[in-house]
Amino acid sequence: MTTKITSMMKEDRIFKPPKEISKNAYIKSYKDYEKLYRESVENSEKFWERQAIENIDWFVKGKNILKYDFSKIGEVESPYVEFFSDWKLNVSYNCIDRHLNTWRRNKAAIIWQGEDDLEKQTLTYQQLHTEVCKFANVLKKHGVRKGTVVTIFLPMIPQLAIAMLACARIGAIHSVVFSAFSSNALKDRILDCDSKIIITADIGYHGGRIIDLKSKTDEALHECGNVEKVIVFNRGNTKIDMKPGIDLWWHEEMSQPDITNNCEPEEMESEDPLFILYTSGSTGKPKGVLHTTGGYLLFTHITTKYIFDLKDIDIYWCSADIGWITGHSYVVYGPLSNGATTLMFEGIPTYPKPDRFWKVVEDYKVNIFYTAPTAIRALMRLGEEWPICHDLLSLRIL
């Protein structure tokens, strides 16, 4: 038994939760976990079929679970793998529509806390459905169809999740670019995926600084002649250069009389693309990683459900930026497909004071808080005086 964590791969300590948590958990003991794990390994196709049927709403339930051929590795670019290849679904439907005929209809889907403590917003599942359908219709009006790649360059505001879900609703492929990236990084990603539509904002806020997103977008587009439209959300009410025929205001497009509150979800094959997310580029040129629809949603749904033991009553907060895969999975798709309340936070842990995380936990009575070890270590170095002055009794899982 180790006495300190020297390597996460060698860590062998078991931290048992309080009995009252175990009693109501999806996985009540380590023995239960081992049983679930053995089933996933020893009878994997039956395991995933059961999880798919129990956790996801499908338009068509097929017969194929896993089809693969690794026999030609080295002879072809990639091995052949298909997951639920003859099943059909829609991610937006699973994240929103299926909750509307339940009590969750008027439940908070997204709670947003801006960097400014006074800026906050709550969207119920019904309200989220309306906003997603309207923006999906905006995209369709401007030529976005199934398979179109849409680049999203937005800060951590509700419109980021709305834009992603609108793309998923109509079968468009979203490519989210982290809002702190440079114009050159944005340009490279636009060109690589041949995106015709960009969604951005005038500005964003980060640690008290203003991030000029529209200027970065304009600079990137100097070398992106393929871009046809740029939809701009008015985040800071700033004066910006809007190019006629190309730049469009989000709020103006959403208020047009032909933009209705309903948009039927596209039936998607399980292996259809859902999104592209680029690697950071720290080890070379950024690589676009394509995530397909059915396998990604199922994995994200059940990991959110089991790892965080997510319940209907929980206020759940993942502090990751949606510009990274953790944010895609555990701020947007995982929590919403589970019918949870997910908290989106625009700020950083130490602004305007080092207790900002703990203030958010207290203000919203957060039950589950998922953040990075680097953030926790940084906050630990600041001392106990910051968390100790806040009521954190709501926290069940950290």
TAKAWO-V102443 format. One record per helix or strand of 2 or more residues. SS is the DSSP state (A for helix, B for strand). FROM is the first residue (numbers start at 0). TO is the last residue. If there is no record, write none. Layout:
ss:SS from:FROM to:TO
ss:SS from:FROM to:TO
//
This chain:
ss:A from:18 to:22
ss:A from:29 to:41
ss:A from:43 to:54
ss:B from:65 to:68
ss:B from:79 to:82
ss:B from:87 to:88
ss:A from:90 to:94
ss:A from:96 to:98
ss:A from:102 to:105
ss:B from:107 to:112
ss:B from:119 to:123
ss:A from:124 to:140
ss:B from:148 to:152
ss:A from:157 to:169
ss:B from:172 to:175
ss:A from:182 to:192
ss:B from:196 to:200
ss:B from:203 to:205
ss:B from:208 to:210
ss:A from:212 to:220
ss:B from:228 to:232
ss:B from:246 to:248
ss:A from:249 to:253
ss:B from:267 to:268
ss:B from:272 to:277
ss:B from:287 to:291
ss:A from:292 to:306
ss:B from:314 to:317
ss:A from:324 to:336
ss:B from:340 to:344
ss:A from:355 to:363
ss:B from:367 to:369
ss:A from:372 to:380
ss:A from:384 to:387
//
